[in-house]
Amino acid sequence: MSYLLSGTLVSAQNARYAGENDGLVPSKEDVEMTWLTFCIVCPLVGLAGFVDAIAGGGGLISLPAYLMTGIPAHMAIGTNKLSSGMGTLVATAEFARSGYIRIKLAVIAVLMAMLGANTGSNLALHLSDHFFRLLLLVILPLTALYLVLRRSALTAPTNTSLSPVRQAVAVALIALLLGAYDGFYGPGAGTFLLLALTGIARLPLNAAAGTTKVINLTTNLTSLVVFLVNGKVYLLLGLTAGCFSILGNHLGTRYFNHFGGRGARPLILVVLTIFFTKTVWDFSH
């Protein structure tokens, strides 16, 4: 819940009462959020939803968007799980309606992703904000470099697929490992999933995209529960941004149905460059 104080939205989720007058004393997780915070976060979360529906990687846009407004890393991750989960739910439903989700593989992926995300989320709660920002400095340029050097990334494999058993094992391991990463931190998880499912599990692009959405939705919801229980979510901001995420994912799935993953690479590279520059600036000042 948020209270409107002197024209400024101040989260009171983690506030503590102290002293004889029961004054409201914000904890270190509380941060003042002006309407500018919403104006920065919401459009970028919508853009993240659009990109995520096409080729994954929406977290590379949405999480830095939260962080660049000064929101503490744990709160940013938890709130991002809420908004992105809302959009991913819509995208998953539309991909299922288009026939891109293989039920047997999806069941395996959900079970393993839940295990991984729960482990990753609980681990994340014990690490400092500084660690996550350092991690961002590593993940952003490496992902950009991979996309530049590997021009065949985000495209369907041309060789034959694996046997059903090997494919199921590959999907299970991918869901477990990347589910843990998504629960632990998250940015780029959708892109990494799509790359792994096409390159390792040898799924066709459409099936890989559908399975990616199933795993993303599972990890988002599992992680969200962990962060909610620990009071690490700004509900008002997350729900508002979630509406933009729904719109972005809806438009992205329509684009994917017509054009596939075309156009996602340059958009992701531009966003990575912008947020890497912002992160470096923050560390140097």
C-alpha positions in Angstrom: 0.0 0.0 0.0 1.3 3.5 -0.7 0.3 6.8 0.9 0.2 10.2 -0.8 2.3 12.5 1.3 2.8 16.1 0.1 2.3 15.1 -3.5 4.8 12.3 -3.2 4.1 8.6 -3.3 6.0 6.9 -0.4 5.9 3.1 0.0 4.9 2.1 3.5 5.1 -1.6 3.0 8.2 -2.0 5.2 7.7 1.0 7.4 8.3 0.6 11.2 6.6 2.5 14.0 9.0 3.8 16.7 8.8 6.1 19.7 6.0 7.3 22.0 4.2 9.1 19.2 4.2 6.1 17.0 5.8 8.1 14.2 6.2 6.5 10.8 9.9 5.7 10.3 10.7 4.3 6.9 13.1 1.4 6.7 16.1 1.3 4.4 14.0 -0.4 1.8 11.5 2.5 1.5 12.1 5.0 -1.2 10.2 8.1 -2.3 8.5 7.7 -5.6 7.4 10.7 -7.5 5.1 10.5 -10.6 8.4 10.7 -12.6 9.2 7.3 -11.3 6.0 5.9 -12.9 6.7 7.9 -16.1 10.1 6.3 -16.4 9.3 2.8 -15.3 5.9 2.2 -17.0 6.8 2.9 -20.7 10.0 1.0 -20.4 8.2 -2.0 -18.8 5.8 -1.9 -21.7 8.7 -1.9 -24.2 10.2 -4.8 -22.2 7.0 -6.7 -22.6 7.0 -6.2 -26.4 10.7 -7.3 -26.7 10.2 -10.2 -24.3 7.2 -11.6 -26.3 9.3 -11.5 -29.5 12.7 -12.8 -28.4 12.9 -12.8 -24.6 15.3 -10.5 -22.7 12.6 -8.1 -21.5 14.2 -8.1 -18.1 17.3 -6.5 -19.6 15.0 -3.5 -20.1 12.6 -3.6 -17.2 14.9 -4.3 -14.2 17.4 -1.6 -15.1 14.4 0.8 -15.6 13.4 0.2 -11.9 17.0 0.5 -10.7 17.7 3.7 -12.6 15.0 5.4 -10.5 16.9 4.7 -7.3 14.8 1.8 -6.1 16.8 -0.7 -4.0 17.8 -3.8 -5.9 15.8 -6.3 -3.9 12.6 -4.2 -4.2 13.3 -3.6 -7.9 13.6 -7.4 -8.5 10.5 -8.2 -6.5 8.4 -5.4 -8.2 9.7 -6.4 -11.6 8.5 -10.0 -10.9 5.0 -8.7 -10.4 4.8 -6.5 -13.5 6.6 -8.9 -15.8 4.5 -11.8 -14.5 1.3 -10.0 -15.4 2.5 -9.5 -19.0 4.0 -13.0 -19.3 0.7 -14.5 -18.3 -1.0 -12.8 -21.3 1.8 -13.8 -23.7 1.7 -17.4 -22.5 -2.0 -17.6 -23.0 -1.7 -16.2 -26.6 1.2 -18.5 -27.4 -0.8 -21.5 -26.1 -3.8 -20.4 -28.3 -1.4 -20.3 -31.3 -0.3 -23.9 -30.6 3.3 -23.1 -29.7 3.3 -25.0 -26.4 4.0 -28.7 -26.2 2.1 -30.0 -23.2 4.5 -32.8 -22.1 7.6 -30.6 -22.3 5.7 -27.8 -20.6 4.9 -29.9 -17.6 8.5 -31.0 -17.2 9.6 -27.4 -17.6 7.2 -26.1 -15.0 8.3 -28.5 -12.3 12.0 -27.9 -12.8 11.6 -24.1 -13.2 9.7 -24.0 -9.9 12.5 -25.8 -8.1 15.1 -23.6 -9.7 13.3 -20.3 -9.1 12.6 -21.0 -5.5 16.2 -21.7 -4.8 17.4 -18.7 -6.7 15.0 -16.3 -5.1 15.8 -17.3 -1.6 19.5 -17.0 -2.4 19.0 -13.5 -3.8 17.5 -12.2 -0.6 20.8 -12.8 1.2 22.9 -10.7 -1.2 23.6 -7.0 -1.2 22.4 -4.3 -3.7 26.0 -3.6 -4.7 26.4 -7.2 -5.8 23.4 -7.0 -8.1 24.6 -3.8 -9.7 28.1 -5.3 -10.3 26.4 -8.3 -11.9 24.5 -6.0 -14.2 27.9 -4.5 -15.4 28.9 -8.0 -16.4 25.7 -9.3 -17.9 24.8 -6.4 -20.1 28.0 -6.2 -22.2 28.4 -10.0 -22.4 24.8 -10.4 -23.7 25.4 -7.6 -26.3 28.7 -9.1 -27.4 27.0 -12.5 -27.9 24.2 -11.0 -30.0 26.7 -9.1 -32.1 29.1 -12.0 -32.7 26.4 -14.7 -33.0 24.2 -13.5 -35.8 22.4 -16.8 -36.0 21.2 -16.3 -32.4 17.4 -16.2 -32.0 16.9 -18.2 -35.2 15.6 -21.8 -35.5 18.2 -24.6 -35.9 18.4 -26.1 -39.3 19.6 -29.6 -38.4 17.4 -32.4 -37.1 16.0 -32.4 -33.6 16.9 -34.6 -30.7 15.1 -37.7 -29.7 12.0 -37.1 -27.4 13.9 -38.4 -24.3 17.0 -36.4 -24.9 14.9 -33.3 -25.7 13.0 -33.8 -22.5 16.2 -34.1 -20.4 17.6 -31.0 -22.1 14.5 -29.0 -21.4 14.5 -30.1 -17.8 18.1 -29.1 -17.2 17.6 -25.8 -19.0 14.5 -25.0 -17.0 16.2 -25.9 -13.7 19.4 -23.9 -14.3 17.9 -20.8 -16.0 14.9 -21.0 -13.6 17.4 -20.6 -10.8 19.0 -17.7 -12.6 15.7 -16.0 -13.2 14.7 -16.4 -9.6 18.1 -15.1 -8.4 18.3 -12.1 -10.7 16.5 -12.4 -14.1 17.7 -10.0 -16.7 18.2 -11.8 -20.0 16.6 -15.0 -18.8 14.1 -15.0 -21.6 16.8 -14.6 -24.3 19.0 -17.2 -22.6 16.1 -19.6 -22.5 15.3 -19.1 -26.2 18.9 -19.5 -27.2 19.3 -22.7 -25.1 16.0 -24.2 -26.2 16.8 -23.7 -29.9 20.6 -24.4 -29.7 20.7 -27.2 -27.1 17.2 -28.8 -27.0 16.9 -28.2 -30.7 13.3 -27.0 -30.5 11.8 -25.1 -33.5 11.6 -21.4 -32.9 7.9 -21.4 -32.3 8.0 -24.2 -29.8 11.0 -22.7 -28.1 9.2 -19.4 -27.7 6.2 -21.1 -26.2 8.3 -23.2 -23.8 10.2 -20.0 -22.9 7.0 -18.3 -21.9 5.9 -21.3 -19.8 9.2 -21.3 -17.9 9.2 -17.5 -17.6 5.7 -17.5 -16.1 6.6 -20.2 -13.7 9.7 -18.5 -12.4 8.0 -15.1 -12.2 5.2 -16.4 -10.1 7.4 -18.6 -7.9 9.8 -15.8 -7.3 7.0 -13.3 -6.7 5.6 -15.4 -3.9 9.1 -15.4 -2.2 9.5 -11.7 -2.6 6.0 -10.9 -1.4 6.4 -13.0 1.7 9.5 -11.1 2.5 8.0 -7.7 1.8 10.1 -6.8 -1.2 7.4 -5.6 -3.6 6.1 -2.1 -4.3 2.5 -3.2 -5.1 1.2 0.1 -6.6 4.1 0.6 -8.9 4.2 -3.1 -9.8 0.5 -3.3 -10.7 0.6 -0.1 -12.6 3.7 -1.1 -14.6 2.1 -4.6 -15.0 -0.7 -3.0 -17.1 1.9 -1.6 -19.5 3.6 -5.0 -19.5 0.3 -6.7 -20.5 -0.1 -4.2 -23.4 3.5 -4.7 -24.5 3.3 -8.5 -24.4 0.0 -8.5 -26.3 1.5 -6.3 -29.1 4.7 -8.4 -29.1 2.9 -11.7 -29.5 0.9 -10.2 -32.5 4.2 -9.1 -34.0 5.8 -12.5 -33.4 2.9 -14.3 -35.1 3.4 -12.2 -38.2 7.1 -11.6 -38.4 8.9 -13.9 -35.9 11.9 -12.6 -34.1 12.9 -10.0 -36.8 13.8 -6.6 -35.3 14.4 -7.8 -31.8 18.2 -7.9 -32.0 18.8 -4.2 -32.8 16.2 -3.1 -30.3 17.8 -5.2 -27.5 21.3 -3.9 -28.5 20.2 -0.3 -28.3 18.6 -0.8 -24.9 21.6 -2.7 -23.6 23.9 0.2 -24.6 21.8 2.8 -22.9 21.5 1.0 -19.6 25.1 -0.1 -19.5 26.1 3.5 -19.9 23.7 4.5 -17.1 25.1 1.8 -14.8 28.7 2.8 -15.4 27.7 6.4 -14.8 26.1 5.5 -11.4 29.3 3.6 -10.3 31.5 6.5 -11.3 29.6 9.2 -9.4 
